[in-house]
Amino acid sequence: KERNLSLTAEGARNTPSVWVSAVTRDCISAGRDGWDGGAAYHNVTVEAMAFGNTGDALTAIDELVFKKKAFTIAQLLEAAQQNFVGFDDLHIALSHCPKYGMNIDEADANARRVLSLLADICEEENRKGKPNFLPSLHTLDTDVILGGRYYATLDGRLAGEPINKNARPANATRTFG
């Protein structure tokens, strides 16, 4: 609890949420930022980081493991653990799988499934009481920061590459138009 209070105090000093506070009940009348106790209620933003990559991974697993039977899950996992070094054929196959944002129903549906699951989890937690969990699709610049820390993913994204930003498709998908 003490660490959470120090993070809140640090947030109030260093990263005030001016725009969020402006539209959050009681911040203006209290003259305080949401980080600094101005909000009448406490919200927790649950970021949907890498939801596009996750949906793309589900699509790739379905395509390559279950439909085409070209690879096993164990092979996909081993390849990702090795950052796809020595697994060129598998990496190429992943890059050719349908992706969220390419207007392919199955791929877009898998991305929606990931987001729907997140919304359901937040809703279930909200039934328990405070704080209020709010799913979000804004990553600001954390798509680069967290992507730089993440291992390779089963959609073919290499270790260190950015994850998908906000509600946009993964970076590799954007080359398709």
N, C-alpha and C positions, 0 to 999 in steps of 0.2 A: 504494500500500500504506500509506503514511504517513497519508493522508486516512482510509482505512478504519479504521486503528487509533485515530485521534482520534475518529471517529464512535462506535466501540465504547466508548471511554473516556467520551465524553459521555453515551452511553446508560446506562452503568453508574452515572454520577453523577446524572443527571437523570430518567431513566425506567426504573428497575429493573423487571424482569419477574418480580415476586414469584410470581404464580400459575403462570406457565410454568416458572420455576425450581424451584418446589416439586415439580413432577412430572417434571423433567428429571434424568436419571441423573447422579449425582455432585455436583449443586449443593448439596444439604443437607450431605452429608458433608464437602465442601470449605468450606462456610460462605460460598459466594460466589454471586452472581447469575450467570445465564447470560450476560449482557452482560459480566460481569467475569471471565470465564475459568472459571466453575464447572462448565460442562457438559463431559462427557467427549467429546462430539462436537458438530459445528457444523451447525446447521440453518439453512436460508434459507427463510423463509416467502414464498411467491409468492402475492400477493393477487389474487383474481379480480375486481378492480375493474371495474365496469360490465359484467359478463358478461350481465346481464339486458338492458341497453340494447343490447348487441351482438347478442344473440339476437333481440331485437325488430327491430333494423335488418335482419338477414338475412331475417326473416319479411316485413318491409315491402318489401324489394327484390324478393323472390320474388313477392309479391302484386301490387305495383303495376307493376313493370317486366316481369316474365316472364309472369305469368298474365293480368292485365288489360290489359297493354300501354298503361297510362294515362300513364306517364311514362317517361323514359329515365334511365339511371344519371347521365348528364351533368346532367340537370335536377335530380335529387336532390342531387348534389354542389354544384351552383351554389346551390340553395336553402339548403342547410346552411351554405355559406360566407357567405351573406347573413343568416344567423340566421332564415331563413324570411320576412324582411321582403319584401313584394311577392309572396310565394308562398303566399297564404292557402289556395287550393284544394289545393295539394300538402300543406300542413301539416295541413289538416283530413283529407285522405285518409290521411295517416300516422297520425293519432290514431284512425282507425277501423279500422286493421289489427289483426289478432289480436296479442295480447301474452302474454308469459310470465306465468303466474299466473292466467290467465282460464280455465283448464281446457280449453284448445284444444290438441289434440295437436300440431299443426304448430309452434305457437309454443313450447310447452314443449320439444319435441324440438330446436328450434334452440338454446335456452338450454343444454340438455344437451350438444349438440354442442360448444359453446364450452367448457364445463367439461371435457368429455372430451378435447378438444385440449390444454387446459392440463395435465391429468393426464398425458397421453401425453408431452408435452414434459418435464415434471418427471421422469417415469420414465426417459426417454432420458438426461437429464442425470445422473440418479442412477447409471446404469450406468457412467458415466465415473469415478465415485469421489466424493471429498469436494468440497464440502459436500453435505449431504443437502437436496434441494429438496422442500418440502412445499406443495402447493396449499392455499389457504385461502379461506374465504368470509366472514371477519370483517373489516369495514372500520372498526370503531369509529366515529370521526367524520369519517373521510376522504371519505365519500360527499359531504359538504357542501364540504369544503375542495377536493378535486380537481374536483368538479363546478363549483365557482366558477372554476376555471382552464380547464376544457374548453370547446372550441368546441361548436356545435350538433351533434347526432348524427342519423344517418339513421333513427332511430326516432321523430323529431319532438321530441326533447328540445331545449330552447333553450339557447343558450350561457349558462353560469353557473348553470344549475339543477343540483341534486344528481343524482348518478348513483344507480343502485340500491344499496341498503344491504344488506350481508351477502347472504343467499340470498333476500331478498325481491324481489318484482317492482319494476319502476321505479315512481317516485312517482305518475305519471299513471295507472298501471294500478290502483293501490289504490282509486281512486274507484269502480271497478266492483264492489267488494265483496270 
